[in-house]
Amino acid sequence: MPDGHYDLLIIGGGIYGCGIAQAAAASGYKTRLIEQNTIASGTSSQSTKLIHGGLRYLEQANLKLVYEGLAEREHLLRLAPDLVSREWFYIPVYAGSKRPAWMIAAGLLLYWLLSGGRSRFKRVPQNLWDTVLAGLNKQGLQAVLAYEDAATDDAALTRAVAGSAESFGCVISEHTAPDKAKHDGQLWHVTLGSGEVVTAKVLVNAAGAWVNRVCKRIRPTPAQQSVRLVQGSHLMLNRNCPGFIYTESLDGRVMFFRPWQGKTLAGTTETVYTGAPSKIKPTAEEISHILGTYNHYFPDSACNKTDIIGTYCGLRVLPESASGAFSASRETVLLCDDKTNPSYIAIYGGKLTTYRKESERVLELIGKTIKAPRQADTKRISIKPLERA
């Protein structure tokens, strides 16, 4: 049983909270993580389940983000081979596509360069179109390009990282939320919903879409980042999926179709959301948009609402800006009370792929307040799937 005194208390059991817990516990910090629901119950189980550099971010000229994502992809392929797999992704290009084949090919060349030659790409010969993408709409189809990236089970990966953190001594408490937290100048005194009071030298707010809601329970009230919550919806369709497919949706944005549990997972969307994070669900417009895009590419196996066998939504935490969701920065923001001696650190945004690298950044900040008892390198810690009971 926990004794209530910690170096580090982490709020939030998504991939970032678990990644920080793993890095901290491996470094010898006495660490506890609390999660209001269950590990990976939020956006960390509701993504498109890809480990990638983010090909579309090349359009924003965000080469640093893509480079870091590709480097982290390679680390995860090595550290978690049972959870992360390299896959070929196919891009069909039509006469009316927003991005012509030459532009996509140039992007794939840059992606290959940024990956250090680890993201091969090719043009699929026309005589193989039916083989690699059975059922794809051929009307106006001019080219099929392909490139290598990676896929995962996001929830299983998050749970595996949490299991790794526990193996180093981290105490993880599910169904546990903070009621209030107060800093006395030296320690945090955090009252949990159960009435238990714990103390910690450093408090980490990794609550994802709940990050600013958690801030309201903290005294003194910490600085906050103004954010826009953007909903990304997915549909599970009762159709076999021929492969991993990167397409333009009907409005020109990116949409993926990928195999998942023997069916087709289709998504995602970008819809600004202003309600409670726990109340998200796909809108009628999103459902219509995803179905319309799928039916455009696969008219011979067209779907209607009765073919939807599951739905889910994730929430991206993006900085508030006048630009649309697509143009908003995907960089992770670490906000702390004192950069030279932090006692509070909040994580805003972030990508599944880069959780390990960002966790390292958080550990560097913690090290300014509490010297790490030992040196640990998460690039050397294997991540193994948890055995289900």
N, C-alpha and C positions, 0 to 999 in steps of 0.2 A: 504494500500500500504506500502511496506517496506520503512524504512527511510534510509537504506544504511549503518547502523552501527551495527555490530554484535559481539558477543563473538566468534562465531564459524561459519565458512563457510565450507560447505562440498561439494566436487565435486564428483558427481556420484550418480545416483538414483537406484542402485542395492540393494540387500538385506543388504549389509554391510553399504552402505551410509544411507539407511533408518533406519537400526537398531541403528546406532550411533546417527542419528537425533532424534529418539524416546528417547533414553537414555539421551541425552543432554537436549532436551526440557523438559523432565519430571523432570530433575534436576534443572531447572530454568535458564539454559543458553539461551541467546538470539541467536537463531539458524536459519541459512538459508541453504537450500540445492538446488543446481543447477544440472540439468541433461540435457545433450545435445540433447537427444531424448525425450522419455517418461519413466516414472517409470517402472522398470523391463523390459526394451526393449532389454537388453543384455542377458548375461548368466543367470541372475536370472529368466528368463522365458524359458530357453533352456536347462534345466537339465533333468535328468531322473525322477524328481519330487518325490524324496524320502527323508524322514527324518529318518536317521539311523546312527548307530555307524560306519558302514563301515566294514562289515564282512571280506572283502578281505584284510583289513589292518592288520589283525592278521598274515597274511603271512609275513608281514614286521616286525612283533614283535612290532608294534607301539601300545602298550596297552594303553598308555596315551590318544592318539587320539581317540581310540575306546571308552574308558571309558567316556571321556568328551562328545563325540557324543551321547552316550546312555543316559547320564544324561540330556543333552539338549533335546533329543527326549521326555523324560518324561515331562519336563517343557512345551514344545510346545503342547503336547497332552492335558495338563491341561489348558494352556492359550488360545489355539486356537482350541477348539473341533470341530468347524464348518469347519476348514481348514485342520486339521491334523487328520488322522485316523489310528488306529492300524490295521494291516493286517497280514494274514498268507502268507509267501513266501515259495515256493516249489522248492526243488533242486533235479532234476533227476540225478541219477548216473548210468553210463553205464559201460560195461566191459572195454571199452577203455578210460574211463575218466581219466584225469590227476590226479584228486584228488579222491582217493578211499573213500568209504562210512565211514570207520572207522575214517579217517582223518577229514572228514567234521563233523562227529558226535563229535569228540574231539573239533573242532573249535566252534561248537554250544554250547557245554558245557561251554567252556571258555567265549563265548559271553553272555550266561545266567548268569554266575558268575559276569562278569563285569557290567551287567545291574542290579545287585542286585535282580536277580530272576524275572525280568520283561520281559524277552525275552524267553518265553517258547519254547520248541522244541520237536519234536516227529518224529517217523518213521511211515510213512503211510503204512498200510497193503496193500498187493498186490491186494486184492479184492476191494479196494477203488481207485486204480489208475485211472480207467476210469471215476470215479465220480469226483475226484478233478482236473484232468488234461485231460479232454476230447480231443481226437485227438492226444495225445502225442505219438511219435514213441516208440513202445514197443520192437523193435529189440535190443537185448543186454541190455535191461534195468534191472538193478540189485536191485535198491532201489530208493525210493522217500523219502527224508527227508524234514521236514518243520520246520520253525521257525517264530517267531513274530518280525515284525519291523513296520515301519509306512510310509505313503505316504501323498502327499499333492498336491495342485495346486501351484506351485512355484510363478507364477506371481501374483495370487490372494493373497498369503501370503505376498509378498513384498508390494503390494499396501495397504494391511491392516495395515502393520507396518508403512507405510508412512502416512496413515490416522490417526493412533495413534499419530505419531509425530506432525501432524498438530493440533490435538486436544489439545496438550500441548503448542501450539503457534509457532511451527516451520513454517517458510515461505518456501514453495517448489515452485521452478520455473522450469517447463519443457521447452524444446526447448531453453535452455539457456546454453551457453558454455563459459568458461573463455578464453579471448583473451590473457591477460597477467596478471601476478601478481608480485608485487614488495614489499619487506619488507623494511621498513625505520628504523628498529631497535626497533620499538615498535608495529607497526601495519602493517597488510597486506593491500595493495591497489590493488584491483582486478578489472580490466576492463573487462566487459562482452562483448560478441559479439554484443549486442545491443547498446553498447557505455556507458551503465550505469557503474558507478564506486562505488564499495562497499568497506568498510573497515571491517577488522576482526582481533581479537587478535590471533586466532588460525586458521590455514588452514588445512583441512583434505582432503587428496587425496585418495578417494575411487573409483577411475575410472576403477577398474578392469583391463581388457586387455589393456586399454588406459593409465594405470598409468604412465608409463615412457614417453609416448607422452605428457601428461600433464606437466611432469617435465620440458620439453623443453620450456615451457611458463613462467617458474618461475625464478625470480631473487632475491637473488643469487640462482644459480642452486643447488637444494638439492642433497644429496647423493641418489644413486639409487641401487636397487638390480638387478643383472643380472638375466633375466628370460627366460624361454622357454614357448612359448604359445603352448598349446596342444589342438587340436580340438577334440571335442566329438560330433559325429553325431548321429541323431535319425531318424527313419522312422516311419511314421504312415501308417499302413497297413490296407487294407480293409478286415479285418477278425475280428471275435469275439475272445476275449482273455479269456481263462478259468480261469485265476487268475494271481497272481503275481509270476513270475517264474525267478529264479536265475540259470543261466546256464553257462557252458563253451562255449565260441565261438569256431569256427573252429580252431583257433590258440591257444586255451587254456586259453585265457584271459576271464574276466567276461563279460557277457551280460545279460541284463534283458529283459523280455517281460512282459508288464503290461497292464491292461485295461486303456483306456483313451478315453473319449468321445464316448464310445460304440464300439471302435475299439481296435487294438493292437498297442501299442507303443513299438518299438524295438530299443535298443541301450545299450551301447554306444561304441565309438571307441576311439583310442588314436593315433592321427596323428599330428606330429609336424607341426606347421603353422608359416610361416614367413611373410605373407602379412598383409595388412591393416585389423584391426579387423572387420570393417564394411563389408568386402568383403567375409567373410567365406561362404562356402556352401559345402555340402557333395561331396566328390570325387567319381569318378566312382568306384574306388577300395573299398571305404567304403560301398557304396550302394551294390556292389556285395557281400561283406563280410557279411553284415547284412542279406541280403536276403538268402545267402547260409546257414547261421547259423539257421535262422528261418525255412527254408525248411528241414534242417536236423532233427529238432525236430518235425516238423509238416508236414510230407510229404503228408498227405491226403488233406491238404489245402494249398499246396505250392503256393508261390507268384512269380510273375515276376514284371518287372518295371511298368506295367500298373496297378498293384494293390497298388502302392504307392500313397496315397492321400495327403501326406504332408511330408515335411522334415524340419529339423532345426539343427543348430549347436551351441554349446556353446564353450567358450574358457577357459580352465583352465590356471591359471598363476602359473607356477611351477618354483622353483629355477633352474638356469642353472647348469647342472651336466653332468658328463660323462656317467652316467647310463641312462637307458631307462626311458620313461615316467612312466611306472608302478612302478619303484623303487624310483622315485623322491619323496622328502618329500611333504606331504600334510599339514604340519604345517603352520599356518598363521604367516607372518612376519610383525611386526610393525616397521617401520623405521622412526625415528624422528631426528630433527636437534640438539636437546639438551635433554637428558634424564631427566635432573633435572628441566628444565624450557622450555618445548617444545613450539615452535610456529608453527611447521609444522610436520604433522604425515601422513605417507603413509601406506596404507594397501596392502600387497602383498599376493595373494592366499586366502585360506579360503574355508570352506564348507558351503553350505546352512544351514545345521543342526546346526552349531555352531555360527551362526551370533550373537546371543544375548550375549553369553559368551565373544566373541571377542570384541563386542561393549563395554562391561564393562571394558575390558582392556584399550581400547582407552579412556574411561572416566576417568580412573585412571591417565593416562598421562595428560589429559587436566586439571585435578584437581591440578596438580603441578604448573600450570601457572595461572589458574583462579579458586579460591575456588568455589565449587558448591554452588549456592544460597540456595538449599535445598537438602535433602536426598531423593533419589528415588531408588526403587528396581524394575527392569523390570521383575523379577520373580513374581511380584504381579500385573502386568498390563495386563489385558485381551486383546486379539487381536481378533477383530471382522471383518468379511468380509464386504467390502464396498458394499453398495447398488448401483447397476448399474442404470444409468439414463435411 
